[in-house]
Amino acid sequence: MRTRPSGVTAGKENGRATEELYVRIAELNLYPVKSLSGISLARATLGERGLAYDRHWMVVDQVGRFVTQRQMPGMARVTVRLEDDWLVLEHPEAQPLAIALARRDQPRLTAYVWDDTCQALDEGEEAGRWLTAVLGDLRGSALRLVRFDDDHRRPVESRYLQGEAAHTAFADGYPFLIASQASLDALNTALQEKGLVPLPMNRFRPNIVVDGAAAFAEDGWREVAATEGHYRFGLRKPCQRCKITTVDQTRGTIDVPGEPLQTLMQMQTQPLRPGAYFGQNATLLDGAEQRIAVGDWLEATPVAEC
């Protein structure tokens, strides 16, 4: 049974105790290079564009179009480390590649994420050769590594916001992705009923994983905030899932094509939306430069009912 956070009293809403609206952060995950492996953290610094350094780099083709595990599942095998002064990429078949964190004198180029045009910094020929060597080319195109230009602002789609302004780096569309352990447990139960193996949370590449709520309860939340009031997120759009969820994030292989997408569609986690959904895209409403940590208690505010 969950323990209520110290100093927080359970209230009532519609005659029911509201203690179930308190959840705890179980995981924090950072993905410095879009679609390469992630890093699990005990604590992180919040920014308007996401956790510090999240999706700050991206692999592109020769014309600057973003490249992900959708086209190259083997990208999952490239591991990433952040050291004091370096971004380090590693692969079993190559020597590590180190990129200076503080460098800002690279040539600028235009990079593309979906329909968005972004200003980026080119990490150079050595990084491009390294990526192409370990991943291969993409339909004849060599690969390059680019860094998000800190002077550039890439806004989040305004139609899903609720009065706030928000922007992101190279994430698909939002600065944060929040998922629930109970939702993964429910999905895995459905997969096992089909004779399939349960999946780890890394298939969904969330930034923040919460524990303590009912399965898919997050789909009914408007906000989550630290109980001590240091930071607050707005949950703005259910996350429609893609082929990347079918990729084994350790081996870079697709062992069961179509899963877990087919099972999520059958579960109808978003009954009014066609497709497979898991997790919530989120923005930071308050708390830039604040620290967030595994173990933090969050209070969830439900969507107001009409």
CORGI-V451034 format. One record per helix or strand. SS is the DSSP state (H for helix, E for strand). FROM is the first residue (numbers start at 0). TO is the last residue. If there is no record, write none. Layout:
# CORGI-V451034
SS,FROM,TO
SS,FROM,TO
This chain:
# CORGI-V451034
E,11,12
E,15,16
H,18,20
E,21,29
E,32,32
E,38,40
E,42,46
E,49,50
E,56,59
E,64,65
H,72,76
E,78,81
E,85,90
E,93,99
E,107,112
E,115,121
H,124,134
E,137,137
E,140,140
E,143,147
E,153,154
H,157,159
E,166,167
E,175,179
H,180,192
H,200,202
E,207,210
H,216,219
E,220,225
E,231,239
H,242,245
H,260,266
E,276,285
E,290,292
E,296,301
